[in-house]
Amino acid sequence: MQAMLVLYMVEQLLLAEPCRKIAGLRRFSAFIESVTGPLSVQALASQIFGSISGWCASLPFLGACWVIE
């Protein structure tokens, strides 16, 4: 499923026309490229997926720490 999502982002989502309709994508990709350097479309899609899955994995721990305090 992860590979299919990245391929979907590469083939359909990060093309020139649909890319303009996504709010904040240029700023987010500029932030990622400021950290990693220039990226190809597939590398950018992989970085986007990695950052989203990283946030999804870490937010429950932050919420649990907040509730415990």
mmCIF file of the N, C-alpha and C atoms, coordinates in Angstrom:
data_MODEL
# 
_entry.id   MODEL 
# 
loop_
_atom_site.group_PDB 
_atom_site.id 
_atom_site.type_symbol 
_atom_site.label_atom_id 
_atom_site.label_alt_id 
_atom_site.label_comp_id 
_atom_site.label_asym_id 
_atom_site.label_entity_id 
_atom_site.label_seq_id 
_atom_site.pdbx_PDB_ins_code 
_atom_site.Cartn_x 
_atom_site.Cartn_y 
_atom_site.Cartn_z 
_atom_site.occupancy 
_atom_site.B_iso_or_equiv 
_atom_site.pdbx_formal_charge 
_atom_site.auth_seq_id 
_atom_site.auth_comp_id 
_atom_site.auth_asym_id 
_atom_site.auth_atom_id 
_atom_site.pdbx_PDB_model_num 
ATOM 1   N N  . MET A 1 1  ? 0.816  -1.189 0.000   1.00 0.00 ? 1  MET A N  1 
ATOM 2   C CA . MET A 1 1  ? 0.000  0.000  0.000   1.00 0.00 ? 1  MET A CA 1 
ATOM 3   C C  . MET A 1 1  ? 0.867  1.263  0.000   1.00 0.00 ? 1  MET A C  1 
ATOM 4   N N  . GLN A 1 2  ? 1.979  1.212  0.709   1.00 0.00 ? 2  GLN A N  1 
ATOM 5   C CA . GLN A 1 2  ? 2.846  2.386  0.762   1.00 0.00 ? 2  GLN A CA 1 
ATOM 6   C C  . GLN A 1 2  ? 3.439  2.684  -0.607  1.00 0.00 ? 2  GLN A C  1 
ATOM 7   N N  . ALA A 1 3  ? 3.880  1.646  -1.285  1.00 0.00 ? 3  ALA A N  1 
ATOM 8   C CA . ALA A 1 3  ? 4.470  1.840  -2.610  1.00 0.00 ? 3  ALA A CA 1 
ATOM 9   C C  . ALA A 1 3  ? 3.424  2.348  -3.595  1.00 0.00 ? 3  ALA A C  1 
ATOM 10  N N  . MET A 1 4  ? 2.208  1.860  -3.484  1.00 0.00 ? 4  MET A N  1 
ATOM 11  C CA . MET A 1 4  ? 1.158  2.329  -4.396  1.00 0.00 ? 4  MET A CA 1 
ATOM 12  C C  . MET A 1 4  ? 0.814  3.787  -4.127  1.00 0.00 ? 4  MET A C  1 
ATOM 13  N N  . LEU A 1 5  ? 0.833  4.209  -2.863  1.00 0.00 ? 5  LEU A N  1 
ATOM 14  C CA . LEU A 1 5  ? 0.573  5.606  -2.548  1.00 0.00 ? 5  LEU A CA 1 
ATOM 15  C C  . LEU A 1 5  ? 1.666  6.508  -3.103  1.00 0.00 ? 5  LEU A C  1 
ATOM 16  N N  . VAL A 1 6  ? 2.913  6.103  -2.970  1.00 0.00 ? 6  VAL A N  1 
ATOM 17  C CA . VAL A 1 6  ? 4.020  6.900  -3.507  1.00 0.00 ? 6  VAL A CA 1 
ATOM 18  C C  . VAL A 1 6  ? 3.936  6.955  -5.032  1.00 0.00 ? 6  VAL A C  1 
ATOM 19  N N  . LEU A 1 7  ? 3.625  5.837  -5.667  1.00 0.00 ? 7  LEU A N  1 
ATOM 20  C CA . LEU A 1 7  ? 3.479  5.846  -7.128  1.00 0.00 ? 7  LEU A CA 1 
ATOM 21  C C  . LEU A 1 7  ? 2.316  6.717  -7.574  1.00 0.00 ? 7  LEU A C  1 
ATOM 22  N N  . TYR A 1 8  ? 1.224  6.713  -6.806  1.00 0.00 ? 8  TYR A N  1 
ATOM 23  C CA . TYR A 1 8  ? 0.098  7.592  -7.133  1.00 0.00 ? 8  TYR A CA 1 
ATOM 24  C C  . TYR A 1 8  ? 0.519  9.056  -7.023  1.00 0.00 ? 8  TYR A C  1 
ATOM 25  N N  . MET A 1 9  ? 1.265  9.393  -5.990  1.00 0.00 ? 9  MET A N  1 
ATOM 26  C CA . MET A 1 9  ? 1.714  10.772 -5.849  1.00 0.00 ? 9  MET A CA 1 
ATOM 27  C C  . MET A 1 9  ? 2.631  11.164 -6.995  1.00 0.00 ? 9  MET A C  1 
ATOM 28  N N  . VAL A 1 10 ? 3.493  10.257 -7.418  1.00 0.00 ? 10 VAL A N  1 
ATOM 29  C CA . VAL A 1 10 ? 4.423  10.558 -8.506  1.00 0.00 ? 10 VAL A CA 1 
ATOM 30  C C  . VAL A 1 10 ? 3.675  10.729 -9.822  1.00 0.00 ? 10 VAL A C  1 
ATOM 31  N N  . GLU A 1 11 ? 2.774  9.811  -10.125 1.00 0.00 ? 11 GLU A N  1 
ATOM 32  C CA . GLU A 1 11 ? 2.132  9.803  -11.439 1.00 0.00 ? 11 GLU A CA 1 
ATOM 33  C C  . GLU A 1 11 ? 0.972  10.790 -11.564 1.00 0.00 ? 11 GLU A C  1 
ATOM 34  N N  . GLN A 1 12 ? 0.208  11.000 -10.504 1.00 0.00 ? 12 GLN A N  1 
ATOM 35  C CA . GLN A 1 12 ? -1.007 11.792 -10.621 1.00 0.00 ? 12 GLN A CA 1 
ATOM 36  C C  . GLN A 1 12 ? -0.996 13.086 -9.829  1.00 0.00 ? 12 GLN A C  1 
ATOM 37  N N  . LEU A 1 13 ? -0.478 13.056 -8.627  1.00 0.00 ? 13 LEU A N  1 
ATOM 38  C CA . LEU A 1 13 ? -0.652 14.184 -7.723  1.00 0.00 ? 13 LEU A CA 1 
ATOM 39  C C  . LEU A 1 13 ? 0.390  15.274 -7.898  1.00 0.00 ? 13 LEU A C  1 
ATOM 40  N N  . LEU A 1 14 ? 1.644  14.896 -8.138  1.00 0.00 ? 14 LEU A N  1 
ATOM 41  C CA . LEU A 1 14 ? 2.714  15.885 -8.193  1.00 0.00 ? 14 LEU A CA 1 
ATOM 42  C C  . LEU A 1 14 ? 3.006  16.363 -9.611  1.00 0.00 ? 14 LEU A C  1 
ATOM 43  N N  . LEU A 1 15 ? 2.095  16.153 -10.512 1.00 0.00 ? 15 LEU A N  1 
ATOM 44  C CA . LEU A 1 15 ? 2.233  16.710 -11.853 1.00 0.00 ? 15 LEU A CA 1 
ATOM 45  C C  . LEU A 1 15 ? 1.969  18.214 -11.808 1.00 0.00 ? 15 LEU A C  1 
ATOM 46  N N  . ALA A 1 16 ? 2.232  18.900 -12.884 1.00 0.00 ? 16 ALA A N  1 
ATOM 47  C CA . ALA A 1 16 ? 2.140  20.361 -12.894 1.00 0.00 ? 16 ALA A CA 1 
ATOM 48  C C  . ALA A 1 16 ? 0.721  20.867 -12.647 1.00 0.00 ? 16 ALA A C  1 
ATOM 49  N N  . GLU A 1 17 ? -0.275 20.290 -13.278 1.00 0.00 ? 17 GLU A N  1 
ATOM 50  C CA . GLU A 1 17 ? -1.638 20.809 -13.162 1.00 0.00 ? 17 GLU A CA 1 
ATOM 51  C C  . GLU A 1 17 ? -2.272 20.537 -11.795 1.00 0.00 ? 17 GLU A C  1 
ATOM 52  N N  . PRO A 1 18 ? -2.331 19.300 -11.305 1.00 0.00 ? 18 PRO A N  1 
ATOM 53  C CA . PRO A 1 18 ? -2.958 19.087 -9.995  1.00 0.00 ? 18 PRO A CA 1 
ATOM 54  C C  . PRO A 1 18 ? -2.143 19.674 -8.849  1.00 0.00 ? 18 PRO A C  1 
ATOM 55  N N  . CYS A 1 19 ? -0.870 19.851 -9.048  1.00 0.00 ? 19 CYS A N  1 
ATOM 56  C CA . CYS A 1 19 ? 0.009  20.345 -7.992  1.00 0.00 ? 19 CYS A CA 1 
ATOM 57  C C  . CYS A 1 19 ? -0.370 21.763 -7.576  1.00 0.00 ? 19 CYS A C  1 
ATOM 58  N N  . ARG A 1 20 ? -0.880 22.554 -8.496  1.00 0.00 ? 20 ARG A N  1 
ATOM 59  C CA . ARG A 1 20 ? -1.252 23.932 -8.180  1.00 0.00 ? 20 ARG A CA 1 
ATOM 60  C C  . ARG A 1 20 ? -2.469 24.016 -7.273  1.00 0.00 ? 20 ARG A C  1 
ATOM 61  N N  . LYS A 1 21 ? -3.287 22.961 -7.226  1.00 0.00 ? 21 LYS A N  1 
ATOM 62  C CA . LYS A 1 21 ? -4.515 22.989 -6.434  1.00 0.00 ? 21 LYS A CA 1 
ATOM 63  C C  . LYS A 1 21 ? -4.307 22.557 -4.987  1.00 0.00 ? 21 LYS A C  1 
ATOM 64  N N  . ILE A 1 22 ? -3.133 22.070 -4.642  1.00 0.00 ? 22 ILE A N  1 
ATOM 65  C CA . ILE A 1 22 ? -2.875 21.580 -3.289  1.00 0.00 ? 22 ILE A CA 1 
ATOM 66  C C  . ILE A 1 22 ? -2.346 22.738 -2.446  1.00 0.00 ? 22 ILE A C  1 
ATOM 67  N N  . ALA A 1 23 ? -3.081 23.079 -1.411  1.00 0.00 ? 23 ALA A N  1 
ATOM 68  C CA . ALA A 1 23 ? -2.705 24.215 -0.570  1.00 0.00 ? 23 ALA A CA 1 
ATOM 69  C C  . ALA A 1 23 ? -1.475 23.886 0.260   1.00 0.00 ? 23 ALA A C  1 
ATOM 70  N N  . GLY A 1 24 ? -0.469 24.718 0.188   1.00 0.00 ? 24 GLY A N  1 
ATOM 71  C CA . GLY A 1 24 ? 0.719  24.582 1.001   1.00 0.00 ? 24 GLY A CA 1 
ATOM 72  C C  . GLY A 1 24 ? 1.762  23.606 0.490   1.00 0.00 ? 24 GLY A C  1 
ATOM 73  N N  . LEU A 1 25 ? 1.534  23.002 -0.672  1.00 0.00 ? 25 LEU A N  1 
ATOM 74  C CA . LEU A 1 25 ? 2.491  22.010 -1.162  1.00 0.00 ? 25 LEU A CA 1 
ATOM 75  C C  . LEU A 1 25 ? 3.808  22.653 -1.565  1.00 0.00 ? 25 LEU A C  1 
ATOM 76  N N  . ARG A 1 26 ? 3.766  23.807 -2.187  1.00 0.00 ? 26 ARG A N  1 
ATOM 77  C CA . ARG A 1 26 ? 5.025  24.464 -2.588  1.00 0.00 ? 26 ARG A CA 1 
ATOM 78  C C  . ARG A 1 26 ? 5.871  24.831 -1.374  1.00 0.00 ? 26 ARG A C  1 
ATOM 79  N N  . ARG A 1 27 ? 5.228  25.354 -0.348  1.00 0.00 ? 27 ARG A N  1 
ATOM 80  C CA . ARG A 1 27 ? 5.959  25.739 0.860   1.00 0.00 ? 27 ARG A CA 1 
ATOM 81  C C  . ARG A 1 27 ? 6.513  24.499 1.558   1.00 0.00 ? 27 ARG A C  1 
ATOM 82  N N  . PHE A 1 28 ? 5.714  23.419 1.617   1.00 0.00 ? 28 PHE A N  1 
ATOM 83  C CA . PHE A 1 28 ? 6.157  22.186 2.256   1.00 0.00 ? 28 PHE A CA 1 
ATOM 84  C C  . PHE A 1 28 ? 7.310  21.550 1.483   1.00 0.00 ? 28 PHE A C  1 
ATOM 85  N N  . SER A 1 29 ? 7.206  21.512 0.160   1.00 0.00 ? 29 SER A N  1 
ATOM 86  C CA . SER A 1 29 ? 8.290  20.931 -0.638  1.00 0.00 ? 29 SER A CA 1 
ATOM 87  C C  . SER A 1 29 ? 9.542  21.807 -0.574  1.00 0.00 ? 29 SER A C  1 
ATOM 88  N N  . ALA A 1 30 ? 9.370  23.120 -0.481  1.00 0.00 ? 30 ALA A N  1 
ATOM 89  C CA . ALA A 1 30 ? 10.537 23.998 -0.328  1.00 0.00 ? 30 ALA A CA 1 
ATOM 90  C C  . ALA A 1 30 ? 11.220 23.756 1.012   1.00 0.00 ? 30 ALA A C  1 
ATOM 91  N N  . PHE A 1 31 ? 10.438 23.505 2.051   1.00 0.00 ? 31 PHE A N  1 
ATOM 92  C CA . PHE A 1 31 ? 11.024 23.198 3.357   1.00 0.00 ? 31 PHE A CA 1 
ATOM 93  C C  . PHE A 1 31 ? 11.791 21.880 3.307   1.00 0.00 ? 31 PHE A C  1 
ATOM 94  N N  . ILE A 1 32 ? 11.202 20.859 2.697   1.00 0.00 ? 32 ILE A N  1 
ATOM 95  C CA . ILE A 1 32 ? 11.878 19.564 2.601   1.00 0.00 ? 32 ILE A CA 1 
ATOM 96  C C  . ILE A 1 32 ? 13.161 19.696 1.787   1.00 0.00 ? 32 ILE A C  1 
ATOM 97  N N  . GLU A 1 33 ? 13.108 20.431 0.674   1.00 0.00 ? 33 GLU A N  1 
ATOM 98  C CA . GLU A 1 33 ? 14.299 20.590 -0.155  1.00 0.00 ? 33 GLU A CA 1 
ATOM 99  C C  . GLU A 1 33 ? 15.349 21.467 0.504   1.00 0.00 ? 33 GLU A C  1 
ATOM 100 N N  . SER A 1 34 ? 14.953 22.341 1.433   1.00 0.00 ? 34 SER A N  1 
ATOM 101 C CA . SER A 1 34 ? 15.957 23.115 2.163   1.00 0.00 ? 34 SER A CA 1 
ATOM 102 C C  . SER A 1 34 ? 16.735 22.230 3.128   1.00 0.00 ? 34 SER A C  1 
ATOM 103 N N  . VAL A 1 35 ? 16.123 21.161 3.584   1.00 0.00 ? 35 VAL A N  1 
ATOM 104 C CA . VAL A 1 35 ? 16.800 20.235 4.491   1.00 0.00 ? 35 VAL A CA 1 
ATOM 105 C C  . VAL A 1 35 ? 17.620 19.218 3.719   1.00 0.00 ? 35 VAL A C  1 
ATOM 106 N N  . THR A 1 36 ? 17.032 18.657 2.639   1.00 0.00 ? 36 THR A N  1 
ATOM 107 C CA . THR A 1 36 ? 17.677 17.541 1.939   1.00 0.00 ? 36 THR A CA 1 
ATOM 108 C C  . THR A 1 36 ? 18.412 17.940 0.677   1.00 0.00 ? 36 THR A C  1 
ATOM 109 N N  . GLY A 1 37 ? 18.103 19.095 0.114   1.00 0.00 ? 37 GLY A N  1 
ATOM 110 C CA . GLY A 1 37 ? 18.657 19.477 -1.176  1.00 0.00 ? 37 GLY A CA 1 
ATOM 111 C C  . GLY A 1 37 ? 17.636 19.203 -2.278  1.00 0.00 ? 37 GLY A C  1 
ATOM 112 N N  . PRO A 1 38 ? 17.990 19.496 -3.519  1.00 0.00 ? 38 PRO A N  1 
ATOM 113 C CA . PRO A 1 38 ? 17.047 19.288 -4.615  1.00 0.00 ? 38 PRO A CA 1 
ATOM 114 C C  . PRO A 1 38 ? 16.642 17.817 -4.744  1.00 0.00 ? 38 PRO A C  1 
ATOM 115 N N  . LEU A 1 39 ? 15.342 17.596 -4.971  1.00 0.00 ? 39 LEU A N  1 
ATOM 116 C CA . LEU A 1 39 ? 14.810 16.236 -5.043  1.00 0.00 ? 39 LEU A CA 1 
ATOM 117 C C  . LEU A 1 39 ? 14.075 16.020 -6.356  1.00 0.00 ? 39 LEU A C  1 
ATOM 118 N N  . SER A 1 40 ? 14.101 14.788 -6.821  1.00 0.00 ? 40 SER A N  1 
ATOM 119 C CA . SER A 1 40 ? 13.277 14.419 -7.964  1.00 0.00 ? 40 SER A CA 1 
ATOM 120 C C  . SER A 1 40 ? 11.835 14.262 -7.477  1.00 0.00 ? 40 SER A C  1 
ATOM 121 N N  . VAL A 1 41 ? 10.922 14.045 -8.406  1.00 0.00 ? 41 VAL A N  1 
ATOM 122 C CA . VAL A 1 41 ? 9.518  13.918 -8.038  1.00 0.00 ? 41 VAL A CA 1 
ATOM 123 C C  . VAL A 1 41 ? 9.305  12.673 -7.175  1.00 0.00 ? 41 VAL A C  1 
ATOM 124 N N  . GLN A 1 42 ? 9.951  11.572 -7.525  1.00 0.00 ? 42 GLN A N  1 
ATOM 125 C CA . GLN A 1 42 ? 9.780  10.354 -6.742  1.00 0.00 ? 42 GLN A CA 1 
ATOM 126 C C  . GLN A 1 42 ? 10.404 10.495 -5.354  1.00 0.00 ? 42 GLN A C  1 
ATOM 127 N N  . ALA A 1 43 ? 11.532 11.135 -5.255  1.00 0.00 ? 43 ALA A N  1 
ATOM 128 C CA . ALA A 1 43 ? 12.151 11.352 -3.951  1.00 0.00 ? 43 ALA A CA 1 
ATOM 129 C C  . ALA A 1 43 ? 11.302 12.285 -3.091  1.00 0.00 ? 43 ALA A C  1 
ATOM 130 N N  . LEU A 1 44 ? 10.701 13.305 -3.702  1.00 0.00 ? 44 LEU A N  1 
ATOM 131 C CA . LEU A 1 44 ? 9.819  14.206 -2.963  1.00 0.00 ? 44 LEU A CA 1 
ATOM 132 C C  . LEU A 1 44 ? 8.596  13.460 -2.456  1.00 0.00 ? 44 LEU A C  1 
ATOM 133 N N  . ALA A 1 45 ? 8.020  12.593 -3.278  1.00 0.00 ? 45 ALA A N  1 
ATOM 134 C CA . ALA A 1 45 ? 6.869  11.801 -2.849  1.00 0.00 ? 45 ALA A CA 1 
ATOM 135 C C  . ALA A 1 45 ? 7.248  10.880 -1.697  1.00 0.00 ? 45 ALA A C  1 
ATOM 136 N N  . SER A 1 46 ? 8.427  10.293 -1.746  1.00 0.00 ? 46 SER A N  1 
ATOM 137 C CA . SER A 1 46 ? 8.879  9.430  -0.658  1.00 0.00 ? 46 SER A CA 1 
ATOM 138 C C  . SER A 1 46 ? 9.107  10.227 0.626   1.00 0.00 ? 46 SER A C  1 
ATOM 139 N N  . GLN A 1 47 ? 9.649  11.424 0.506   1.00 0.00 ? 47 GLN A N  1 
ATOM 140 C CA . GLN A 1 47 ? 9.857  12.266 1.680   1.00 0.00 ? 47 GLN A CA 1 
ATOM 141 C C  . GLN A 1 47 ? 8.527  12.709 2.282   1.00 0.00 ? 47 GLN A C  1 
ATOM 142 N N  . ILE A 1 48 ? 7.558  13.044 1.439   1.00 0.00 ? 48 ILE A N  1 
ATOM 143 C CA . ILE A 1 48 ? 6.233  13.434 1.931   1.00 0.00 ? 48 ILE A CA 1 
ATOM 144 C C  . ILE A 1 48 ? 5.596  12.273 2.669   1.00 0.00 ? 48 ILE A C  1 
ATOM 145 N N  . PHE A 1 49 ? 5.644  11.081 2.077   1.00 0.00 ? 49 PHE A N  1 
ATOM 146 C CA . PHE A 1 49 ? 5.066  9.920  2.740   1.00 0.00 ? 49 PHE A CA 1 
ATOM 147 C C  . PHE A 1 49 ? 5.778  9.612  4.045   1.00 0.00 ? 49 PHE A C  1 
ATOM 148 N N  . GLY A 1 50 ? 7.081  9.709  4.057   1.00 0.00 ? 50 GLY A N  1 
ATOM 149 C CA . GLY A 1 50 ? 7.840  9.443  5.276   1.00 0.00 ? 50 GLY A CA 1 
ATOM 150 C C  . GLY A 1 50 ? 7.529  10.430 6.386   1.00 0.00 ? 50 GLY A C  1 
ATOM 151 N N  . SER A 1 51 ? 7.373  11.686 6.035   1.00 0.00 ? 51 SER A N  1 
ATOM 152 C CA . SER A 1 51 ? 7.075  12.678 7.066   1.00 0.00 ? 51 SER A CA 1 
ATOM 153 C C  . SER A 1 51 ? 5.663  12.499 7.615   1.00 0.00 ? 51 SER A C  1 
ATOM 154 N N  . ILE A 1 52 ? 4.709  12.167 6.750   1.00 0.00 ? 52 ILE A N  1 
ATOM 155 C CA . ILE A 1 52 ? 3.346  11.941 7.220   1.00 0.00 ? 52 ILE A CA 1 
ATOM 156 C C  . ILE A 1 52 ? 3.285  10.713 8.120   1.00 0.00 ? 52 ILE A C  1 
ATOM 157 N N  . SER A 1 53 ? 3.925  9.623  7.714   1.00 0.00 ? 53 SER A N  1 
ATOM 158 C CA . SER A 1 53 ? 3.883  8.418  8.549   1.00 0.00 ? 53 SER A CA 1 
ATOM 159 C C  . SER A 1 53 ? 4.669  8.621  9.849   1.00 0.00 ? 53 SER A C  1 
ATOM 160 N N  . GLY A 1 54 ? 5.714  9.413  9.812   1.00 0.00 ? 54 GLY A N  1 
ATOM 161 C CA . GLY A 1 54 ? 6.446  9.721  11.041  1.00 0.00 ? 54 GLY A CA 1 
ATOM 162 C C  . GLY A 1 54 ? 5.607  10.509 12.028  1.00 0.00 ? 54 GLY A C  1 
ATOM 163 N N  . TRP A 1 55 ? 4.876  11.496 11.531  1.00 0.00 ? 55 TRP A N  1 
ATOM 164 C CA . TRP A 1 55 ? 3.996  12.262 12.407  1.00 0.00 ? 55 TRP A CA 1 
ATOM 165 C C  . TRP A 1 55 ? 2.871  11.397 12.953  1.00 0.00 ? 55 TRP A C  1 
ATOM 166 N N  . CYS A 1 56 ? 2.313  10.531 12.119  1.00 0.00 ? 56 CYS A N  1 
ATOM 167 C CA . CYS A 1 56 ? 1.232  9.655  12.582  1.00 0.00 ? 56 CYS A CA 1 
ATOM 168 C C  . CYS A 1 56 ? 1.728  8.676  13.642  1.00 0.00 ? 56 CYS A C  1 
ATOM 169 N N  . ALA A 1 57 ? 2.979  8.258  13.540  1.00 0.00 ? 57 ALA A N  1 
ATOM 170 C CA . ALA A 1 57 ? 3.524  7.324  14.529  1.00 0.00 ? 57 ALA A CA 1 
ATOM 171 C C  . ALA A 1 57 ? 3.898  8.027  15.826  1.00 0.00 ? 57 ALA A C  1 
ATOM 172 N N  . SER A 1 58 ? 4.291  9.291  15.764  1.00 0.00 ? 58 SER A N  1 
ATOM 173 C CA . SER A 1 58 ? 4.772  9.960  16.977  1.00 0.00 ? 58 SER A CA 1 
ATOM 174 C C  . SER A 1 58 ? 3.685  10.730 17.726  1.00 0.00 ? 58 SER A C  1 
ATOM 175 N N  . LEU A 1 59 ? 2.632  11.142 17.079  1.00 0.00 ? 59 LEU A N  1 
ATOM 176 C CA . LEU A 1 59 ? 1.617  11.941 17.760  1.00 0.00 ? 59 LEU A CA 1 
ATOM 177 C C  . LEU A 1 59 ? 0.898  11.209 18.890  1.00 0.00 ? 59 LEU A C  1 
ATOM 178 N N  . PRO A 1 60 ? 0.613  9.903  18.793  1.00 0.00 ? 60 PRO A N  1 
ATOM 179 C CA . PRO A 1 60 ? 0.007  9.246  19.960  1.00 0.00 ? 60 PRO A CA 1 
ATOM 180 C C  . PRO A 1 60 ? 0.888  9.297  21.205  1.00 0.00 ? 60 PRO A C  1 
ATOM 181 N N  . PHE A 1 61 ? 2.201  9.220  21.038  1.00 0.00 ? 61 PHE A N  1 
ATOM 182 C CA . PHE A 1 61 ? 3.082  9.304  22.193  1.00 0.00 ? 61 PHE A CA 1 
ATOM 183 C C  . PHE A 1 61 ? 3.051  10.703 22.807  1.00 0.00 ? 61 PHE A C  1 
ATOM 184 N N  . LEU A 1 62 ? 3.015  11.719 21.962  1.00 0.00 ? 62 LEU A N  1 
ATOM 185 C CA . LEU A 1 62 ? 2.922  13.083 22.494  1.00 0.00 ? 62 LEU A CA 1 
ATOM 186 C C  . LEU A 1 62 ? 1.604  13.307 23.213  1.00 0.00 ? 62 LEU A C  1 
ATOM 187 N N  . GLY A 1 63 ? 0.517  12.753 22.669  1.00 0.00 ? 63 GLY A N  1 
ATOM 188 C CA . GLY A 1 63 ? -0.779 12.877 23.327  1.00 0.00 ? 63 GLY A CA 1 
ATOM 189 C C  . GLY A 1 63 ? -0.823 12.128 24.640  1.00 0.00 ? 63 GLY A C  1 
ATOM 190 N N  . ALA A 1 64 ? -0.185 10.973 24.698  1.00 0.00 ? 64 ALA A N  1 
ATOM 191 C CA . ALA A 1 64 ? -0.155 10.212 25.944  1.00 0.00 ? 64 ALA A CA 1 
ATOM 192 C C  . ALA A 1 64 ? 0.661  10.943 27.007  1.00 0.00 ? 64 ALA A C  1 
ATOM 193 N N  . CYS A 1 65 ? 1.747  11.558 26.612  1.00 0.00 ? 65 CYS A N  1 
ATOM 194 C CA . CYS A 1 65 ? 2.553  12.327 27.576  1.00 0.00 ? 65 CYS A CA 1 
ATOM 195 C C  . CYS A 1 65 ? 1.777  13.529 28.112  1.00 0.00 ? 65 CYS A C  1 
ATOM 196 N N  . TRP A 1 66 ? 0.977  14.144 27.256  1.00 0.00 ? 66 TRP A N  1 
ATOM 197 C CA . TRP A 1 66 ? 0.216  15.295 27.665  1.00 0.00 ? 66 TRP A CA 1 
ATOM 198 C C  . TRP A 1 66 ? -0.888 14.893 28.639  1.00 0.00 ? 66 TRP A C  1 
ATOM 199 N N  . VAL A 1 67 ? -1.535 13.754 28.415  1.00 0.00 ? 67 VAL A N  1 
ATOM 200 C CA . VAL A 1 67 ? -2.616 13.299 29.286  1.00 0.00 ? 67 VAL A CA 1 
ATOM 201 C C  . VAL A 1 67 ? -2.068 12.868 30.629  1.00 0.00 ? 67 VAL A C  1 
ATOM 202 N N  . ILE A 1 68 ? -0.898 12.258 30.657  1.00 0.00 ? 68 ILE A N  1 
ATOM 203 C CA . ILE A 1 68 ? -0.324 11.758 31.904  1.00 0.00 ? 68 ILE A CA 1 
ATOM 204 C C  . ILE A 1 68 ? 0.048  12.916 32.818  1.00 0.00 ? 68 ILE A C  1 
ATOM 205 N N  . GLU A 1 69 ? 0.535  14.001 32.263  1.00 0.00 ? 69 GLU A N  1 
ATOM 206 C CA . GLU A 1 69 ? 0.928  15.143 33.090  1.00 0.00 ? 69 GLU A CA 1 
ATOM 207 C C  . GLU A 1 69 ? -0.290 15.791 33.596  1.00 0.00 ? 69 GLU A C  1 
# 
